[in-house]
Amino acid sequence: MSFSLTHSAGTVTQAEDAASAWPATAAAADAELARLAELLAEAGVTVLPDAGVLAVPGLAAGIRVRTTSNPPHALYVIAAGRITPHAGADSAFAYLRPLIEAAARPCDGCGAEASKPCNPNCLPDPSTD
């Protein structure tokens, strides 16, 4: 049994539709990075912007968001040894929201105050859940 893929003239295939959701250029990805910086600042999160990189020191240790000059253009959230691509600022912000909320609460495990990092031996560390 064979299958043929047909598309009417003027329709967008699923792959083309998905590709259009990602920033088309490095400049568009940089604009999304700047928007993410604004969203984080509005949420009261300290950010350290640099060319193509956004450091977020107030959340879990070592969070960075970066773009690339080569396709695929996206916002790459680098946290806890994982790289997660996001098509835009809203997606990356939603991904970081649990960390923002955890940073706003004191830790029951070690007693660290809200927005302060947990003690190194604290289990579990709510800033990395």
All heavy atoms as an XYZ file, in Angstrom:
903
protein
N       0.839     -1.152      0.000
C       0.000      0.000      0.000
C       0.901      1.237      0.000
O       1.834      1.327      0.763
C      -0.866     -0.028      1.260
C      -1.764      1.168      1.373
S      -2.492      1.307      3.013
C      -4.028      0.516      2.822
N       0.602      2.168     -0.864
C       1.411      3.383     -0.916
C       0.549      4.591     -0.570
O      -0.661      4.587     -0.766
C       2.042      3.545     -2.290
O       1.029      3.800     -3.227
N       1.209      5.567     -0.044
C       0.530      6.801      0.311
C       1.141      7.930     -0.500
O       2.350      7.991     -0.679
C       0.722      7.124      1.801
C       0.071      6.124      2.708
C       0.815      5.098      3.264
C      -1.277      6.199      2.999
C       0.225      4.180      4.105
C      -1.870      5.290      3.830
C      -1.124      4.268      4.386
N       0.305      8.790     -0.962
C       0.838      9.963     -1.651
C       0.433     11.200     -0.863
O      -0.656     11.269     -0.318
C       0.314     10.047     -3.079
O      -1.084     10.230     -3.056
N       1.349     12.125     -0.773
C       1.081     13.364     -0.078
C       0.716     14.422     -1.105
O       1.463     14.678     -2.036
C       2.314     13.822      0.708
C       2.778     12.853      1.792
C       4.071     13.357      2.408
C       1.715     12.689      2.848
N      -0.435     14.971     -0.941
C      -0.850     16.025     -1.852
C      -1.261     17.241     -1.048
O      -1.801     17.128      0.052
C      -2.028     15.576     -2.728
O      -3.109     15.210     -1.878
C      -1.658     14.411     -3.612
N      -0.986     18.373     -1.575
C      -1.362     19.635     -0.952
C      -1.976     20.514     -2.020
O      -1.460     20.601     -3.130
C      -0.131     20.336     -0.360
C       0.568     19.523      0.676
N       0.096     19.380      1.943
C       1.699     18.785      0.593
C       0.909     18.596      2.624
N       1.886     18.213      1.828
N      -3.080     21.152     -1.703
C      -3.675     22.076     -2.662
C      -2.751     23.267     -2.847
O      -1.980     23.592     -1.964
C      -5.011     22.609     -2.170
O      -5.656     21.755     -1.324
N      -2.893     23.904     -3.956
C      -2.082     25.100     -4.212
C      -2.367     26.142     -3.141
O      -3.507     26.376     -2.773
C      -2.408     25.659     -5.594
N      -1.320     26.729     -2.639
C      -1.476     27.792     -1.650
C      -1.574     27.319     -0.217
O      -1.681     28.128      0.683
N      -1.566     26.000      0.046
C      -1.620     25.533      1.424
C      -0.223     25.433      1.987
O       0.747     25.264      1.253
C      -2.310     24.159      1.550
O      -1.547     23.210      0.826
C      -3.740     24.210      1.056
N      -0.132     25.516      3.284
C       1.148     25.434      3.971
C       1.260     24.053      4.586
O       0.345     23.589      5.254
C       1.233     26.515      5.068
C       2.535     26.410      5.832
C       1.081     27.893      4.462
N       2.377     23.377      4.347
C       2.559     22.061      4.949
C       2.852     22.222      6.428
O       3.206     23.300      6.895
C       3.728     21.307      4.285
O       4.925     22.000      4.570
C       3.523     21.146      2.794
N       2.718     21.150      7.173
C       2.976     21.195      8.611
C       4.422     21.600      8.890
O       4.689     22.389      9.781
C       2.675     19.835      9.236
C       2.789     19.848     10.741
C       2.403     18.516     11.344
O       2.176     17.544     10.654
N       2.344     18.471     12.648
N       5.368     21.095      8.126
C       6.777     21.443      8.337
C       7.012     22.927      8.077
O       7.716     23.595      8.828
C       7.676     20.606      7.436
N       6.405     23.460      7.016
C       6.562     24.882      6.729
C       5.925     25.728      7.817
O       6.456     26.754      8.210
C       5.955     25.226      5.370
C       6.737     24.659      4.199
C       5.965     24.762      2.900
O       4.718     24.827      2.937
O       6.607     24.761      1.851
N       4.752     25.283      8.300
C       4.060     26.014      9.360
C       4.893     26.012     10.641
O       5.037     27.038     11.293
C       2.688     25.386      9.615
C       1.854     26.211     10.565
O       1.878     27.455     10.455
O       1.174     25.619     11.424
N       5.483     24.875     10.989
C       6.310     24.787     12.193
C       7.559     25.645     12.045
O       7.979     26.311     12.984
C       6.699     23.336     12.471
N       8.163     25.647     10.866
C       9.371     26.435     10.656
C       9.095     27.926     10.774
O       9.930     28.691     11.223
C       9.974     26.113      9.289
N       7.889     28.357     10.398
C       7.581     29.776     10.461
C       7.414     30.271     11.892
O       7.457     31.464     12.141
C       6.319     30.082      9.647
O       5.191     29.488     10.263
N       7.237     29.370     12.854
C       7.092     29.763     14.254
C       8.434     30.166     14.859
O       8.474     30.911     15.826
C       6.481     28.618     15.065
N       9.524     29.703     14.320
C      10.855     30.015     14.825
C      11.321     31.344     14.249
O      10.954     31.698     13.133
C      11.838     28.903     14.451
C      11.472     27.608     15.069
C      10.653     26.657     14.534
C      11.864     27.126     16.350
N      10.530     25.612     15.418
C      11.258     25.870     16.534
C      12.676     27.640     17.358
C      11.429     25.123     17.680
C      12.845     26.891     18.504
C      12.226     25.641     18.661
N      12.148     32.076     14.979
C      12.671     33.328     14.409
C      13.382     33.055     13.091
O      14.143     32.105     12.967
C      13.659     33.809     15.475
C      13.184     33.188     16.749
C      12.617     31.851     16.341
N      13.091     33.891     12.097
C      13.626     33.673     10.757
C      15.082     34.085     10.623
O      15.800     33.561      9.775
C      12.784     34.429      9.739
N      15.519     35.011     11.463
C      16.889     35.518     11.347
C      17.523     35.616     12.734
O      16.832     35.572     13.751
C      16.898     36.921     10.713
O      16.205     37.814     11.593
C      16.252     36.929      9.338
N      18.817     35.815     12.750
C      19.517     36.015     14.016
C      19.031     37.295     14.684
O      18.901     37.352     15.915
C      21.022     36.069     13.788
N      18.723     38.321     13.894
C      18.215     39.577     14.454
C      16.856     39.364     15.126
O      16.585     39.935     16.191
C      18.109     40.635     13.366
N      16.010     38.541     14.527
C      14.703     38.244     15.130
C      14.882     37.472     16.434
O      14.165     37.707     17.409
C      13.839     37.456     14.153
N      15.838     36.560     16.476
C      16.120     35.819     17.713
C      16.655     36.762     18.782
O      16.285     36.654     19.962
C      17.112     34.689     17.440
N      17.496     37.712     18.393
C      17.998     38.711     19.351
C      16.857     39.565     19.895
O      16.853     39.929     21.073
C      19.062     39.596     18.706
C      20.397     38.878     18.543
O      20.642     37.876     19.261
O      21.196     39.324     17.699
N      15.887     39.897     19.033
C      14.722     40.671     19.483
C      13.911     39.859     20.498
O      13.413     40.415     21.487
C      13.857     41.062     18.294
N      13.779     38.563     20.277
C      13.074     37.701     21.234
C      13.841     37.633     22.553
O      13.253     37.613     23.626
C      12.861     36.300     20.663
C      11.809     36.240     19.580
C      10.411     36.572     20.084
O      10.026     36.123     21.184
O       9.702     37.290     19.373
N      15.169     37.610     22.478
C      15.997     37.596     23.681
C      15.801     38.894     24.474
O      15.678     38.870     25.707
C      17.467     37.406     23.312
C      18.435     37.170     24.459
C      18.143     35.857     25.170
C      19.861     37.168     23.950
N      15.728     40.009     23.780
C      15.486     41.296     24.443
C      14.102     41.313     25.080
O      13.923     41.818     26.195
C      15.628     42.435     23.441
N      13.123     40.733     24.399
C      11.761     40.654     24.967
C      11.757     39.780     26.215
O      11.100     40.097     27.203
C      10.787     40.127     23.930
C       9.388     39.928     24.476
C       8.329     39.904     23.414
N       7.126     39.229     23.805
C       6.353     39.553     24.836
N       6.671     40.554     25.607
N       5.260     38.868     25.124
N      12.496     38.681     26.192
C      12.592     37.822     27.372
C      13.211     38.588     28.535
O      12.757     38.472     29.674
C      13.399     36.559     27.068
C      13.626     35.613     28.244
C      12.299     35.112     28.824
C      14.505     34.446     27.828
N      14.230     39.384     28.260
C      14.856     40.204     29.310
C      13.820     41.144     29.929
O      13.782     41.319     31.149
C      16.034     40.984     28.745
N      12.966     41.727     29.094
C      11.911     42.607     29.594
C      10.912     41.841     30.460
O      10.514     42.313     31.525
C      11.172     43.273     28.431
C      11.977     44.299     27.683
C      11.254     44.805     26.439
O      10.063     44.467     26.237
O      11.880     45.546     25.670
N      10.495     40.663     30.002
C       9.543     39.848     30.769
C      10.124     39.465     32.124
O       9.427     39.520     33.146
C       9.156     38.589     29.979
C       8.289     38.790     28.745
C       8.182     37.494     27.957
C       6.916     39.309     29.127
N      11.386     39.067     32.132
C      12.027     38.692     33.390
C      12.164     39.896     34.315
O      11.925     39.790     35.520
C      13.385     38.047     33.120
C      13.336     36.654     32.486
C      14.714     36.237     32.001
C      12.765     35.635     33.455
N      12.530     41.044     33.765
C      12.659     42.259     34.582
C      11.308     42.648     35.180
O      11.231     43.040     36.350
C      13.232     43.398     33.746
N      10.232     42.531     34.400
C       8.888     42.822     34.905
C       8.503     41.878     36.035
O       7.740     42.249     36.925
C       7.861     42.738     33.778
C       7.945     43.875     32.787
C       7.055     43.673     31.571
O       6.260     42.705     31.549
O       7.154     44.490     30.636
N       9.034     40.649     36.002
C       8.756     39.662     37.049
C       9.678     39.835     38.245
O       9.626     39.068     39.198
C       8.891     38.247     36.488
N      10.558     40.848     38.191
C      11.455     41.121     39.307
C      12.710     40.274     39.330
O      13.385     40.174     40.346
N      13.061     39.686     38.197
C      14.242     38.832     38.098
C      15.397     39.646     37.534
O      15.255     40.330     36.527
C      13.964     37.612     37.200
C      15.209     36.765     37.018
C      12.821     36.782     37.763
N      16.536     39.567     38.187
C      17.736     40.262     37.705
C      18.293     39.523     36.500
O      18.448     38.300     36.524
C      18.809     40.309     38.811
O      18.258     40.984     39.937
C      20.059     41.020     38.339
N      18.589     40.269     35.444
C      19.181     39.682     34.244
C      20.428     40.471     33.876
O      20.518     41.667     34.136
C      18.194     39.668     33.054
C      17.028     38.747     33.321
C      17.693     41.058     32.733
N      21.383     39.780     33.300
C      22.623     40.398     32.837
C      22.737     40.154     31.337
O      23.211     39.105     30.905
C      23.824     39.803     33.571
C      23.783     39.900     35.099
C      24.925     39.110     35.712
C      23.823     41.349     35.529
N      22.283     41.124     30.525
C      22.337     40.920     29.074
C      23.724     41.173     28.504
O      24.482     41.989     29.013
C      21.329     41.951     28.541
C      21.279     43.010     29.577
C      21.606     42.347     30.901
N      24.049     40.432     27.462
C      25.272     40.609     26.704
C      24.918     40.250     25.264
O      23.805     39.773     25.008
C      26.382     39.707     27.244
C      27.773     40.171     26.840
O      27.887     41.170     26.113
O      28.749     39.526     27.260
N      25.805     40.432     24.344
C      25.521     40.139     22.935
C      25.147     38.677     22.744
O      25.984     37.795     22.899
C      26.724     40.493     22.081
N      23.882     38.426     22.438
C      23.417     37.072     22.166
C      23.278     36.182     23.375
O      22.968     35.002     23.246
N      23.485     36.721     24.585
C      23.422     35.918     25.811
C      22.701     36.710     26.887
O      22.869     37.908     27.012
C      24.837     35.554     26.323
C      24.752     34.731     27.602
C      25.621     34.825     25.281
N      21.918     35.994     27.670
C      21.231     36.589     28.801
C      21.503     35.701     30.014
O      21.122     34.538     30.027
C      19.732     36.649     28.516
C      18.838     37.349     29.491
C      19.126     38.837     29.489
C      17.393     37.121     29.120
N      22.225     36.224     30.997
C      22.492     35.463     32.224
C      21.395     35.789     33.226
O      20.968     36.937     33.343
C      23.852     35.823     32.789
N      20.939     34.770     33.938
C      19.881     34.924     34.937
C      20.426     34.404     36.268
O      20.149     33.278     36.667
C      18.604     34.155     34.514
C      17.441     34.513     35.423
C      18.253     34.429     33.064
N      21.223     35.225     36.979
C      21.889     34.747     38.186
C      20.967     34.577     39.392
O      21.305     33.854     40.309
C      22.933     35.831     38.460
C      22.357     37.059     37.859
C      21.589     36.599     36.652
N      19.800     35.205     39.402
C      18.929     35.146     40.569
C      18.138     33.864     40.700
O      17.510     33.634     41.725
N      18.149     33.029     39.699
C      17.413     31.763     39.767
C      18.403     30.662     40.111
O      19.359     30.880     40.818
C      16.692     31.510     38.448
C      15.681     32.586     38.038
C      15.029     32.237     36.721
C      14.633     32.794     39.114
N      18.191     29.480     39.597
C      19.124     28.380     39.856
C      20.492     28.751     39.289
O      20.597     29.505     38.326
C      18.610     27.099     39.209
N      21.522     28.232     39.888
C      22.896     28.579     39.477
C      23.137     28.218     38.017
O      22.785     27.141     37.559
C      23.892     27.849     40.363
N      23.718     29.146     37.291
C      24.177     28.863     35.946
C      23.157     28.931     34.840
O      23.407     28.387     33.775
N      22.016     29.586     35.009
C      21.050     29.672     33.915
C      21.497     30.739     32.940
O      21.830     31.851     33.313
C      19.630     29.974     34.424
C      19.087     28.769     35.163
C      18.709     30.338     33.263
C      17.672     28.921     35.629
N      21.486     30.357     31.675
C      21.792     31.282     30.593
C      20.781     31.038     29.482
O      20.314     29.920     29.292
C      23.187     31.049     30.034
C      24.309     31.357     30.992
C      25.540     31.745     30.207
N      26.714     32.136     30.920
C      26.823     33.056     31.842
N      25.776     33.666     32.262
N      27.974     33.357     32.397
N      20.489     32.091     28.747
C      19.670     31.974     27.545
C      20.492     32.599     26.441
O      21.004     33.700     26.588
C      18.319     32.716     27.692
C      17.471     32.523     26.447
C      17.567     32.241     28.935
N      20.640     31.877     25.330
C      21.456     32.418     24.247
C      20.796     32.167     22.903
O      19.910     31.335     22.781
C      22.873     31.885     24.283
C      23.089     30.432     24.187
C      24.577     30.028     24.291
N      25.469     30.815     23.494
C      26.449     31.599     23.999
N      26.650     31.661     25.275
N      27.228     32.294     23.208
N      21.248     32.923     21.942
C      20.830     32.738     20.560
C      22.069     32.335     19.764
O      23.173     32.351     20.288
C      20.246     34.042     19.969
O      21.266     35.039     19.977
C      19.046     34.517     20.753
N      21.847     31.988     18.522
C      22.981     31.672     17.651
C      22.872     32.489     16.375
O      21.782     32.936     16.005
C      23.019     30.173     17.270
O      21.862     29.873     16.504
C      23.094     29.291     18.497
N      23.971     32.678     15.704
C      23.948     33.400     14.435
C      23.645     32.459     13.271
O      23.419     32.904     12.159
C      25.274     34.116     14.205
O      26.329     33.196     14.236
N      23.635     31.160     13.553
C      23.343     30.166     12.521
C      21.990     29.523     12.792
O      21.603     29.346     13.941
C      24.413     29.070     12.513
C      25.782     29.624     12.217
O      25.941     30.474     11.353
N      26.773     29.159     12.952
N      21.269     29.135     11.733
C      19.994     28.442     11.935
C      20.209     27.107     12.633
O      21.280     26.526     12.497
C      19.478     28.220     10.513
C      20.242     29.177      9.660
C      21.566     29.404     10.345
N      19.316     26.567     13.384
C      17.996     27.163     13.609
C      18.071     28.270     14.655
O      18.689     28.109     15.699
C      17.167     25.997     14.128
C      18.147     25.098     14.788
C      19.436     25.269     14.027
N      17.460     29.391     14.326
C      17.433     30.524     15.249
C      16.389     30.238     16.318
O      15.269     29.863     16.011
C      17.094     31.811     14.508
C      18.064     32.110     13.422
N      19.369     32.479     13.673
C      17.942     32.072     12.076
C      20.001     32.666     12.532
N      19.167     32.420     11.546
N      16.777     30.375     17.554
C      15.888     30.102     18.672
C      16.499     30.715     19.915
O      17.606     31.252     19.885
C      15.718     28.587     18.864
N      15.763     30.630     21.011
C      16.305     30.974     22.322
C      16.643     29.651     22.982
O      15.781     28.804     23.150
C      15.273     31.732     23.160
C      14.767     33.049     22.595
C      13.795     33.685     23.588
C      15.901     33.994     22.305
N      17.896     29.463     23.316
C      18.339     28.224     23.935
C      18.535     28.470     25.421
O      19.426     29.214     25.816
C      19.644     27.741     23.288
C      19.476     27.401     21.831
C      19.722     28.338     20.840
C      19.026     26.133     21.454
C      19.547     28.036     19.503
C      18.848     25.818     20.116
C      19.111     26.773     19.148
O      18.930     26.457     17.824
N      17.678     27.845     26.246
C      17.798     27.964     27.700
C      18.751     26.871     28.155
O      18.528     25.688     27.890
C      16.429     27.814     28.400
C      16.588     27.852     29.908
C      15.478     28.913     27.934
N      19.813     27.285     28.829
C      20.828     26.343     29.316
C      20.749     26.359     30.838
O      21.062     27.372     31.469
C      22.228     26.749     28.838
C      22.243     26.890     27.311
C      23.279     25.750     29.322
C      23.425     27.657     26.774
N      20.293     25.252     31.401
C      20.121     25.153     32.850
C      20.315     23.712     33.282
O      19.807     22.793     32.633
C      18.730     25.630     33.256
N      21.026     23.527     34.369
C      21.247     22.201     34.959
C      21.767     21.202     33.929
O      21.353     20.051     33.907
C      19.958     21.691     35.605
N      22.657     21.663     33.061
C      23.262     20.766     32.084
C      22.375     20.406     30.914
O      22.735     19.569     30.103
N      21.200     21.022     30.805
C      20.286     20.736     29.695
C      20.127     21.978     28.826
O      20.101     23.097     29.323
C      18.913     20.321     30.216
C      18.931     18.968     30.898
C      17.558     18.617     31.354
N      17.212     19.522     32.462
C      16.404     19.198     33.445
N      15.830     18.033     33.471
N      16.162     20.058     34.413
N      19.987     21.755     27.534
C      19.731     22.835     26.585
C      18.340     22.612     26.021
O      18.051     21.551     25.473
C      20.767     22.847     25.448
C      22.166     23.064     26.018
C      20.416     23.916     24.417
C      23.262     22.949     24.993
N      17.485     23.632     26.180
C      16.116     23.537     25.702
C      15.849     24.676     24.719
O      15.939     25.840     25.098
C      15.124     23.648     26.883
O      15.504     22.716     27.885
C      13.720     23.363     26.435
N      15.542     24.354     23.456
C      15.258     25.415     22.484
C      13.826     25.923     22.627
O      12.904     25.161     22.920
C      15.452     24.717     21.137
C      15.157     23.284     21.410
C      15.558     23.030     22.834
N      13.649     27.219     22.422
C      12.330     27.847     22.472
C      12.195     28.773     21.278
O      13.136     29.464     20.903
C      12.154     28.633     23.774
C      12.161     27.749     24.969
N      11.038     27.130     25.450
C      13.177     27.352     25.772
C      11.357     26.391     26.505
N      12.656     26.512     26.711
N      10.992     28.809     20.710
C      10.745     29.618     19.523
C      10.655     31.100     19.838
O      10.859     31.926     18.963
C       9.463     29.159     18.831
N      10.363     31.441     21.076
C      10.227     32.853     21.396
C      10.305     33.124     22.883
O      10.438     32.214     23.709
N      10.185     34.399     23.214
C      10.308     34.852     24.593
C       9.204     34.277     25.482
O       9.464     33.905     26.625
C      10.280     36.373     24.641
N       7.993     34.204     24.968
C       6.879     33.704     25.789
C       7.099     32.255     26.200
O       6.855     31.876     27.341
C       5.556     33.856     25.042
C       5.169     35.313     24.835
O       5.530     36.158     25.684
O       4.510     35.609     23.831
N       7.571     31.440     25.282
C       7.838     30.035     25.580
C       8.963     29.884     26.600
O       8.865     29.104     27.553
C       8.187     29.290     24.294
O       8.596     27.970     24.566
N      10.041     30.631     26.399
C      11.172     30.568     27.334
C      10.764     31.067     28.715
O      11.152     30.493     29.737
C      12.345     31.374     26.797
N       9.941     32.125     28.766
C       9.485     32.660     30.042
C       8.607     31.637     30.762
O       8.744     31.440     31.972
C       8.725     33.975     29.833
C       8.312     34.633     31.116
C       9.249     35.268     31.910
C       6.993     34.622     31.531
C       8.877     35.883     33.101
C       6.606     35.228     32.710
C       7.556     35.861     33.503
N       7.721     30.963     30.035
C       6.878     29.926     30.634
C       7.732     28.789     31.191
O       7.429     28.229     32.250
C       5.882     29.391     29.604
N       8.808     28.456     30.494
C       9.720     27.413     30.947
C      10.427     27.830     32.245
O      10.657     27.008     33.133
C      10.741     27.128     29.839
C      11.743     26.055     30.163
C      11.419     24.713     30.056
C      13.030     26.389     30.569
C      12.345     23.722     30.345
C      13.967     25.411     30.860
C      13.617     24.080     30.747
O      14.537     23.105     31.035
N      10.771     29.120     32.356
C      11.477     29.625     33.531
C      10.549     29.984     34.690
O      11.017     30.154     35.817
C      12.320     30.851     33.146
C      13.479     30.573     32.192
C      14.090     31.878     31.716
C      14.524     29.691     32.853
N       9.254     30.090     34.440
C       8.300     30.507     35.470
C       8.381     29.679     36.757
O       8.396     30.250     37.842
C       6.877     30.511     34.939
C       5.870     31.019     35.973
C       4.465     31.067     35.425
N       4.358     31.937     34.296
C       4.027     33.223     34.371
N       3.798     33.765     35.530
N       3.926     33.943     33.282
N       8.463     28.348     36.716
C       8.578     27.591     37.976
C       9.811     27.969     38.790
O       9.769     27.997     40.013
C       8.639     26.122     37.528
C       8.031     26.102     36.179
C       8.326     27.437     35.568
N      10.904     28.278     38.114
C      12.108     28.702     38.825
C      11.921     30.078     39.450
O      12.402     30.343     40.557
C      13.310     28.720     37.879
C      13.724     27.365     37.310
C      14.833     27.535     36.297
C      14.132     26.428     38.418
N      11.201     30.945     38.751
C      10.916     32.282     39.283
C      10.052     32.166     40.531
O      10.311     32.807     41.553
C      10.218     33.149     38.214
C      11.167     33.404     37.045
C       9.718     34.460     38.809
C      10.492     33.982     35.807
N       9.025     31.324     40.455
C       8.131     31.132     41.602
C       8.860     30.494     42.771
O       8.655     30.862     43.924
C       6.913     30.312     41.178
C       6.016     31.076     40.217
C       4.941     30.215     39.581
O       4.941     28.975     39.789
O       4.107     30.787     38.854
N       9.731     29.532     42.494
C      10.484     28.878     43.568
C      11.447     29.858     44.235
O      11.627     29.822     45.454
C      11.261     27.681     43.017
N      12.037     30.751     43.448
C      12.977     31.724     44.010
C      12.272     32.733     44.909
O      12.894     33.321     45.790
C      13.713     32.448     42.890
N      10.969     32.910     44.716
C      10.201     33.869     45.521
C       9.760     33.284     46.858
O       9.239     34.008     47.700
C       8.989     34.340     44.727
N       9.964     31.982     47.049
C       9.561     31.326     48.304
C      10.788     30.980     49.137
O      11.823     30.622     48.593
C       8.823     30.016     48.004
C       7.508     30.173     47.306
C       6.780     28.836     47.201
N       7.577     27.773     46.610
C       7.560     27.434     45.330
N       6.805     28.062     44.490
N       8.304     26.443     44.888
N      10.659     31.051     50.459
C      11.769     30.575     51.286
C      11.864     29.048     51.184
O      10.896     28.376     50.856
C      11.378     31.012     52.699
C       9.906     31.199     52.656
C       9.548     31.557     51.244
N      13.030     28.522     51.480
C      13.230     27.076     51.410
C      12.894     26.445     52.753
O      13.433     26.844     53.786
C      14.679     26.757     51.034
S      15.007     24.982     50.995
N      12.032     25.454     52.723
C      11.690     24.733     53.949
C      12.820     23.806     54.379
O      12.960     23.502     55.554
C      10.416     23.908     53.746
C       9.185     24.780     53.559
O       9.182     25.923     54.054
O       8.244     24.322     52.896
N      13.634     23.365     53.427
C      14.699     22.414     53.729
C      15.837     23.003     54.537
O      16.239     22.468     55.570
N      16.362     24.154     54.091
C      17.531     24.712     54.767
C      17.246     26.054     55.435
O      18.105     26.605     56.116
C      18.695     24.864     53.794
S      18.395     26.072     52.487
N      16.043     26.583     55.196
C      15.674     27.848     55.818
C      16.167     29.075     55.082
O      16.070     30.186     55.603
N      16.681     28.917     53.865
C      17.145     30.079     53.095
C      15.967     31.006     52.811
O      14.856     30.555     52.544
C      17.780     29.629     51.784
N      16.224     32.300     52.893
C      15.189     33.289     52.640
C      14.816     33.306     51.164
O      15.576     32.860     50.309
C      15.682     34.666     53.058
C      15.940     34.794     54.544
C      16.481     36.164     54.910
O      16.224     37.122     54.160
O      17.157     36.260     55.931
N      13.630     33.864     50.882
C      13.190     34.001     49.496
C      14.230     34.783     48.711
O      14.834     35.720     49.220
C      11.849     34.712     49.454
N      14.423     34.397     47.496
C      15.385     34.974     46.541
C      16.842     34.788     46.943
O      17.730     35.357     46.331
C      15.092     36.456     46.266
O      15.496     37.260     47.349
N      17.112     33.983     47.964
C      18.489     33.646     48.336
C      18.727     32.192     47.946
O      17.823     31.359     48.033
C      18.715     33.798     49.848
C      18.459     35.190     50.359
C      19.493     36.147     49.858
C      19.238     37.532     50.429
N      19.952     38.555     49.758
N      19.936     31.853     47.506
C      20.193     30.459     47.138
C      20.179     29.544     48.358
O      20.482     29.966     49.469
C      21.582     30.498     46.494
C      22.197     31.767     46.975
C      21.077     32.715     47.295
N      19.799     28.304     48.119
C      19.808     27.311     49.194
C      21.241     27.015     49.614
O      22.192     27.242     48.864
C      19.163     26.004     48.715
S      17.391     26.080     48.673
N      21.377     26.500     50.810
C      22.677     26.033     51.267
C      23.127     24.909     50.334
O      22.302     24.162     49.804
C      22.596     25.524     52.710
C      22.287     26.650     53.674
O      22.617     27.804     53.438
N      21.624     26.314     54.769
N      24.422     24.750     50.110
C      24.907     23.770     49.135
C      24.433     22.339     49.367
O      24.239     21.602     48.409
C      26.431     23.849     49.253
C      26.696     25.194     49.830
C      25.517     25.521     50.694
N      24.205     21.937     50.589
C      23.804     20.553     50.859
C      22.313     20.392     51.069
O      21.867     19.352     51.545
C      24.575     20.011     52.066
C      26.053     19.948     51.788
O      26.464     19.599     50.682
N      26.867     20.298     52.764
N      21.532     21.390     50.724
C      20.088     21.335     50.910
C      19.456     20.339     49.933
O      19.731     20.377     48.736
C      19.462     22.707     50.704
S      17.664     22.713     50.850
N      18.631     19.468     50.440
C      17.887     18.524     49.611
C      16.425     18.600     49.987
O      16.096     18.454     51.150
C      18.388     17.088     49.802
C      19.810     16.818     49.359
C      20.189     15.409     49.706
C      19.998     17.080     47.886
N      15.505     18.811     49.117
C      15.717     19.219     47.730
C      15.917     20.719     47.632
O      15.464     21.467     48.489
C      14.423     18.828     47.054
C      13.386     18.999     48.105
C      14.083     18.618     49.413
N      16.597     21.145     46.602
C      16.810     22.559     46.332
C      15.640     23.041     45.481
O      15.518     22.643     44.333
C      18.122     22.740     45.571
C      18.394     24.196     45.214
O      17.541     25.067     45.446
O      19.476     24.456     44.683
N      14.719     23.848     46.040
C      13.523     24.229     45.268
C      13.835     25.082     44.046
O      13.025     25.180     43.147
C      12.692     25.034     46.279
C      13.668     25.504     47.288
C      14.763     24.460     47.330
N      15.015     25.657     43.974
C      15.351     26.463     42.805
C      15.713     25.623     41.600
O      15.863     26.141     40.507
C      16.495     27.433     43.137
O      17.660     26.720     43.427
N      15.886     24.304     41.783
C      16.210     23.446     40.627
C      15.161     22.389     40.371
O      15.352     21.537     39.544
C      17.572     22.755     40.846
O      17.516     21.986     42.043
C      18.695     23.758     40.906
N      14.033     22.437     41.063
C      12.946     21.457     40.815
C      12.289     21.699     39.488
O      12.208     22.757     39.005
C      11.905     21.512     41.922
C      12.396     20.843     43.196
O      13.392     20.129     43.159
O      11.746     21.073     44.211
